[in-house]
Amino acid sequence: MKKIIVLVLYALSFSQICLAGNGIKIKRLKGDVRIRRGLEENWNSANTGILLENIDTILTGEGSEVVMELQEGSIFTLGSRSILDIGDLRRITERELFLYLMSQKVSRIQFPDKKSKLHIENVSVVRAERKTISSEEEETKGDTRMWALETNGAQALHDHKYYTNAIVKFHKILNKYSTFEDCGRIHFYLGNSFEAIHETGRAIDAYQQVLVRSKETTCDNQMVQEMVDASLEAISRLKK
């Protein structure tokens, strides 16, 4: 039953998300920028004037950048060391976001025995399950690189005020890389995004996760402290 509910919610929430408009154009680029068409495995060098479809993916290398013109004429810039599916550039409505979050919540339902009450975990912000990191060093390095590329791509969505898109992308990253410790970076931008669309409760939840994750032993640096300070200020402001 749970699987059926999840499938229905996913179908409703992404029937439109997956239909991103075609013809996104590369206006200019610098450095190493590559594209992957559809389900192809090979990456090819990008050039100005190329039209990208919703099923394509774009990748930037170190010190690289690509500027794309979207169908409505707006400009989207993807910075260094980032990866982004072109389909992610279709603006997700708040209704579609709500359906996505609901599908995540349903997928985490713990079905009880007949005597216990139904419990649904709050998934306004994903709390990734802590798992044992693989001992295979090369696999870990590859995962770390992809995590960084995807996170930078999601942050580009946030920076361009694609807040609903960024929320979905960040949730997917948290689910996919559940063992990674980022000192609260993703939750900080989730808090920003939820706050921008006036989802106060979810924003507070995300900022509180920044405080929790910033306590990891590897997180003692100025950038993390700045996130913590900003999160504390945001929590205080939003609770008034």
C-alpha distance (Angstrom), angle and dihedral (degrees) to the residues before:
residue distance angle dihedral
M1 . . .
K2 3.80 . .
K3 3.81 90.8 .
I4 3.80 91.1 52.2
I5 3.81 92.1 51.1
V6 3.79 92.0 48.1
L7 3.81 92.4 48.7
V8 3.79 92.0 50.1
L9 3.80 92.8 49.6
Y10 3.78 91.9 46.7
A11 3.78 90.7 49.6
L12 3.78 91.3 51.2
S13 3.79 95.7 44.7
F14 3.78 98.2 44.1
S15 3.77 104.5 32.9
Q16 3.78 85.8 92.3
I17 3.80 99.5 29.4
C18 3.78 91.3 62.2
L19 3.80 91.6 53.2
A20 3.78 97.1 75.8
G21 3.76 115.2 165.5
N22 3.77 119.2 -93.2
G23 3.76 128.4 -126.8
I24 3.80 105.4 52.0
K25 3.78 104.4 169.8
I26 3.80 130.0 -143.8
K27 3.81 104.6 -130.3
R28 3.78 99.4 179.7
L29 3.76 141.2 -20.7
K30 3.75 143.3 -176.7
G31 3.78 132.1 -156.5
D32 3.78 124.8 -1.3
V33 3.82 110.2 -11.0
R34 3.80 120.5 162.9
I35 3.78 137.1 -178.0
R36 3.80 133.3 -154.2
R37 3.78 117.6 -155.4
G38 3.79 117.3 -136.9
L39 3.78 112.7 -60.0
E40 3.80 94.7 -13.4
E41 3.79 116.2 127.5
N42 3.81 97.2 -149.1
W43 3.79 124.2 88.8
N44 3.81 118.7 -142.4
S45 3.79 130.4 -164.7
A46 3.79 113.4 -95.3
N47 3.80 124.1 -130.4
T48 3.78 134.5 -167.2
G49 3.78 114.1 -90.0
I50 3.81 95.2 31.4
L51 3.81 115.2 138.4
L52 3.80 115.9 -136.8
E53 3.81 125.5 -153.7
N54 3.79 127.0 -145.5
I55 3.83 91.6 -103.2
D56 3.82 93.3 55.6
T57 3.81 127.8 96.2
I58 3.79 129.9 -146.6
L59 3.81 127.4 -153.5
T60 3.80 131.6 -170.1
G61 3.78 126.9 -159.8
E62 3.79 131.9 -144.7
G63 3.81 111.1 -50.5
S64 3.81 91.4 3.2
E65 3.79 132.5 126.7
V66 3.79 139.2 -177.5
V67 3.79 129.0 -161.7
M68 3.81 117.2 -154.7
E69 3.78 131.2 -169.1
L70 3.79 113.2 -141.4
Q71 3.79 125.3 -147.7
E72 3.79 94.4 -97.5
G73 3.80 89.5 53.3
S74 3.80 98.2 -104.4
I75 3.79 121.7 134.0
F76 3.79 126.0 -122.4
T77 3.80 121.6 -169.9
L78 3.79 121.3 -160.0
G79 3.78 112.4 -162.3
S80 3.78 135.9 -154.2
R81 3.83 123.8 -40.5
S82 3.80 96.4 5.7
I83 3.78 137.7 133.4
L84 3.79 125.8 -160.9
D85 3.79 136.7 172.1
I86 3.80 109.9 -130.0
G87 3.80 88.3 -134.3
D88 3.81 88.0 66.5
L89 3.80 89.2 69.2
R90 3.78 93.7 72.0
R91 3.79 105.3 98.8
I92 3.80 111.2 -112.8
T93 3.78 114.4 -140.2
E94 3.79 121.0 -129.2
R95 3.81 88.7 -113.0
E96 3.81 90.8 55.9
L97 3.80 89.4 47.3
F98 3.81 90.6 51.7
L99 3.81 91.0 51.3
Y100 3.80 90.3 49.3
L101 3.80 92.2 51.3
M102 3.79 90.1 47.4
S103 3.80 90.7 52.3
Q104 3.80 88.8 52.6
K105 3.79 90.4 50.1
V106 3.80 93.3 49.8
S107 3.80 91.5 49.2
R108 3.82 88.3 59.2
I109 3.79 97.0 50.8
Q110 3.79 111.4 130.0
F111 3.79 105.4 -144.0
P112 3.84 107.0 -140.0
D113 3.75 133.2 -152.6
K114 3.79 117.2 -97.0
K115 3.81 94.5 -89.1
S116 3.80 99.8 49.6
K117 3.76 129.6 77.6
L118 3.77 123.3 -108.7
H119 3.79 112.0 -99.8
I120 3.79 123.4 -162.5
E121 3.76 117.9 -170.7
N122 3.78 116.5 -131.6
V123 3.80 107.1 -112.2
S124 3.76 100.5 175.8
V125 3.78 80.7 122.6
V126 3.77 121.8 19.8
R127 3.78 115.3 -116.4
A128 3.76 101.5 -159.3
E129 3.78 117.0 -137.9
R130 3.79 112.5 -113.1
K131 3.78 109.8 -120.1
T132 3.77 134.5 174.7
I133 3.79 110.6 -88.8
S134 3.78 114.4 -123.3
S135 3.79 115.2 -99.6
E136 3.78 91.0 -139.4
E137 3.80 101.7 106.3
E138 3.80 97.8 -162.0
E139 3.79 92.7 51.0
T140 3.78 90.1 50.3
K141 3.80 91.7 50.8
G142 3.79 90.3 51.1
D143 3.79 91.7 49.0
T144 3.80 91.1 48.0
R145 3.79 91.2 53.3
M146 3.81 93.2 48.6
W147 3.80 91.2 45.5
A148 3.82 89.9 54.6
L149 3.82 93.1 46.3
E150 3.79 93.6 49.0
T151 3.80 93.7 43.8
N152 3.81 91.2 51.3
G153 3.80 89.2 49.8
A154 3.80 91.3 50.9
Q155 3.79 90.5 48.2
A156 3.81 89.0 53.9
L157 3.81 87.8 58.1
H158 3.81 89.0 51.4
D159 3.80 93.3 46.8
H160 3.82 90.8 52.3
K161 3.83 89.2 51.0
Y162 3.80 94.3 -109.5
Y163 3.77 85.7 140.4
T164 3.81 99.5 161.6
N165 3.81 90.9 46.9
A166 3.80 90.8 48.5
I167 3.81 91.9 51.3
V168 3.81 91.9 53.9
K169 3.81 92.0 45.4
F170 3.79 94.2 48.3
H171 3.81 91.1 49.2
K172 3.80 90.3 52.3
I173 3.81 90.8 50.8
L174 3.81 92.0 50.1
N175 3.79 89.9 51.2
K176 3.80 94.3 45.2
Y177 3.81 98.0 45.2
S178 3.78 99.6 34.9
T179 3.82 95.3 156.4
F180 3.79 97.4 53.0
E181 3.79 120.9 108.9
D182 3.80 113.4 -149.4
C183 3.81 98.2 165.3
G184 3.80 91.0 -114.7
R185 3.81 99.3 -55.1
I186 3.81 96.1 131.7
H187 3.79 93.1 44.1
F188 3.79 90.3 49.5
Y189 3.80 91.0 57.8
L190 3.79 90.2 42.1
G191 3.80 87.3 56.2
N192 3.80 90.8 49.7
S193 3.80 91.2 49.1
F194 3.80 96.0 47.1
E195 3.79 90.0 46.6
A196 3.82 90.8 51.3
I197 3.82 91.5 56.9
H198 3.83 91.4 44.1
E199 3.82 96.3 -109.5
T200 3.79 92.4 143.1
G201 3.81 99.2 172.3
R202 3.78 93.8 49.5
A203 3.81 90.7 45.3
I204 3.81 91.8 54.4
D205 3.79 90.1 47.0
A206 3.81 90.5 54.0
Y207 3.80 94.7 46.4
Q208 3.80 90.1 50.4
Q209 3.78 88.9 55.1
V210 3.82 88.2 56.3
L211 3.81 88.7 59.4
V212 3.81 90.9 50.4
R213 3.79 96.9 46.0
S214 3.80 94.6 43.5
K215 3.82 88.9 69.0
E216 3.82 92.6 72.5
T217 3.81 111.8 120.3
T218 3.82 92.5 -115.8
C219 3.79 94.2 53.6
D220 3.78 102.1 78.9
N221 3.80 102.3 118.4
Q222 3.80 140.4 106.7
M223 3.80 96.2 -100.7
V224 3.80 92.0 54.5
Q225 3.80 91.2 47.2
E226 3.79 89.9 52.9
M227 3.83 90.0 52.7
V228 3.80 90.4 49.0
D229 3.80 92.4 49.8
A230 3.81 91.7 47.7
S231 3.81 91.0 47.4
L232 3.80 92.7 50.6
E233 3.80 90.2 49.8
A234 3.81 91.3 48.0
I235 3.82 93.3 49.1
S236 3.80 90.8 50.4
R237 3.80 91.9 47.5
L238 3.80 95.5 46.5
K239 3.80 94.3 48.0
K240 3.81 93.2 58.0
